[in-house]
């Protein structure tokens, strides 16, 4: 992941989510994630990079969620694992329901990268339709995922695929403070 990566952002408009700053679609490794503040968990961790192909089925999403939780805990990120898994699950379910619904591929890629004080999770699907926030009524069970994402992630965005113009990646990042840097 060295070198310059072209900007390929198709972000949700800031006015839809004014609460947090939105970053461009730079890949981790081309730009250092900013340091966290005192409210960010500090723990000794190990870096990792993993990707998995997930069939667009509820049981497969549950399995990917468990694998991600295990990876985070074994990498010293247990303190933020619940938040990361919750947001990643929201993205995976959105992908299963909206990104893969009318596509013959019926699968998506979920990847997670941790390094230099930043954790990034990406979910790539075959649809080019960007996620669109909506206002859910009190009686609806759906419609809150992007609002959860916005509230819990440091940054998030959507990148259109550079390969053949098909597909997109929805990603989020959390800035973390490593114990050595915090002391």
Secondary structure, 3 states (H helix, E strand, C coil): CCCCCCCCECCCCHHHCCCCCCCCCCCECCECCCCCCCCCCEECCCCEEEEEEEECCHHHHHHHHHHHHHHHHHCCCHHHHHHHHHHHHHHHHHHHHHHCCCCCCCEEEEEEEEECCEEEEEEEECCCCCCCCCCCCCCCCCCCHHHHHHHHCCEEEEEECCCCCCCEEEEEEEECEEHHHHC
